[in-house]
Amino acid sequence: MQIKSVIQSAIHATGAAVYIGAVASFITFMGNVSAMNKFPVLGVMSFLLLFVISAAVMGILIFGLPIMRFIENKKKESIALLFLTVGWLAFYLILALIIAVVL
């Protein structure tokens, strides 16, 4: 396994974690907006649009580079990169849970 794969997977997982944090902050903020209570259809539409955009962004961050490597016939590197990215995401999850319990 190359150090380059570890660094790339860490960058992608960090980008995903930052994006997830931004979306969580946005959802928390939107829960306090009174316009969503007056027009519930807007709330549902906003949620579904955010869900679709998030799926696309996460798909690109997690699967984009591994798929490119797989197409380039670098199958071992592709699988390693995918599992490293998921591993980093699991690390961030554990870190977030520890922080939530301690604080």
C-alpha positions as CSV (number, residue, x, y, z in Angstrom):
1,M,0.0,0.0,0.0
2,Q,1.3,3.4,-1.0
3,I,1.4,6.4,1.3
4,K,-0.2,8.3,-1.6
5,S,-3.4,6.2,-1.2
6,V,-3.5,6.8,2.5
7,I,-3.2,10.5,2.0
8,Q,-5.8,10.7,-0.8
9,S,-8.3,8.6,1.2
10,A,-7.7,10.8,4.3
11,I,-8.4,13.9,2.2
12,H,-11.5,12.5,0.7
13,A,-12.8,11.3,4.1
14,T,-12.0,14.7,5.6
15,G,-13.9,16.4,2.8
16,A,-16.9,14.1,3.4
17,A,-16.8,14.7,7.2
18,V,-16.7,18.5,6.7
19,Y,-19.6,18.3,4.2
20,I,-21.6,16.1,6.7
21,G,-20.9,18.7,9.4
22,A,-22.1,21.5,7.1
23,V,-25.3,19.7,6.2
24,A,-26.0,18.9,9.8
25,S,-25.6,22.6,10.7
26,F,-27.8,23.6,7.8
27,I,-30.5,21.1,8.9
28,T,-30.3,22.4,12.5
29,F,-30.6,26.0,11.2
30,M,-33.6,25.2,8.9
31,G,-35.4,23.6,11.8
32,N,-35.6,27.0,13.4
33,V,-36.9,28.8,10.3
34,S,-40.5,29.7,10.6
35,A,-41.1,29.8,6.9
36,M,-40.8,26.0,6.8
37,N,-43.6,25.7,9.3
38,K,-45.9,28.0,7.2
39,F,-45.2,26.1,3.9
40,P,-44.5,22.4,4.7
41,V,-44.2,21.6,1.0
42,L,-41.1,23.8,0.9
43,G,-39.6,21.9,3.8
44,V,-40.2,18.5,2.1
45,M,-38.8,19.8,-1.2
46,S,-35.8,21.2,0.5
47,F,-35.1,18.0,2.3
48,L,-35.4,15.9,-0.8
49,L,-33.2,18.2,-2.8
50,L,-30.6,18.2,-0.1
51,F,-30.8,14.4,0.1
52,V,-30.2,14.0,-3.6
53,I,-27.3,16.6,-3.7
54,S,-25.7,14.9,-0.6
55,A,-25.9,11.5,-2.3
56,A,-24.2,12.9,-5.3
57,V,-21.4,14.6,-3.3
58,M,-20.8,11.6,-1.1
59,G,-20.8,9.3,-4.1
60,I,-18.1,11.5,-5.8
61,L,-16.0,11.8,-2.6
62,I,-16.1,8.2,-1.6
63,F,-16.4,6.3,-4.9
64,G,-15.1,8.7,-7.6
65,L,-11.4,8.0,-7.4
66,P,-11.6,4.3,-6.7
67,I,-13.8,3.9,-9.8
68,M,-11.3,5.9,-11.8
69,R,-8.5,3.7,-10.6
70,F,-10.6,0.6,-11.3
71,I,-11.3,1.7,-14.9
72,E,-7.5,2.4,-15.3
73,N,-7.1,-1.3,-14.4
74,K,-5.5,-0.6,-11.0
75,K,-7.8,-2.9,-9.2
76,K,-5.8,-3.4,-6.0
77,E,-5.2,0.3,-5.6
78,S,-8.9,0.9,-6.2
79,I,-10.1,-1.5,-3.5
80,A,-7.4,-0.3,-1.1
81,L,-8.4,3.3,-1.6
82,L,-12.1,2.5,-1.1
83,F,-11.5,0.7,2.2
84,L,-9.1,3.3,3.4
85,T,-11.6,6.0,2.8
86,V,-14.3,4.0,4.7
87,G,-11.8,3.4,7.4
88,W,-11.1,7.1,7.8
89,L,-14.9,7.8,7.9
90,A,-15.2,5.2,10.7
91,F,-12.3,6.9,12.5
92,Y,-14.2,10.3,12.3
93,L,-17.4,8.6,13.5
94,I,-15.6,7.2,16.6
95,L,-13.9,10.5,17.2
96,A,-17.2,12.4,17.0
97,L,-18.9,9.9,19.4
98,I,-16.0,10.2,21.9
99,I,-16.3,14.0,21.7
100,A,-20.1,13.9,22.2
101,V,-19.7,11.6,25.3
102,V,-16.9,13.7,26.8
103,L,-18.6,17.1,26.2
